[in-house]
Amino acid sequence: MSTLKNNKKKDCSILEKEDLKSENIKARITTFLDLDLLDELKSQAKKEHTKYQTLLNSILREKLFGDQSLEQRIDELEKQIKKVVKKIA
């Protein structure tokens, strides 16, 4: 059984539509990871000044839903622009 928790901390008990979006609700789970994966997650999270759980969530979201960070989208756009410039040059 999952324990659901609202990601936002509010002092009022009235929920807004934004509160009910699935990306704003967290489910506590238990899982097993290979130790080398966990070590690498923690190492990367430390470099990014974030929690490893947050980084794991971000990686899963990107892989499952194709969500990209702003930096990744800019990199992709730059690659596409270079291809277009080569074609017209």
Secondary structure as UniProt FT lines:
FT   STRAND          3..6
FT   HELIX           17..20
FT   HELIX           22..24
FT   STRAND          25..28
FT   HELIX           35..47
FT   TURN            48..49
FT   HELIX           52..65
FT   HELIX           70..88
//
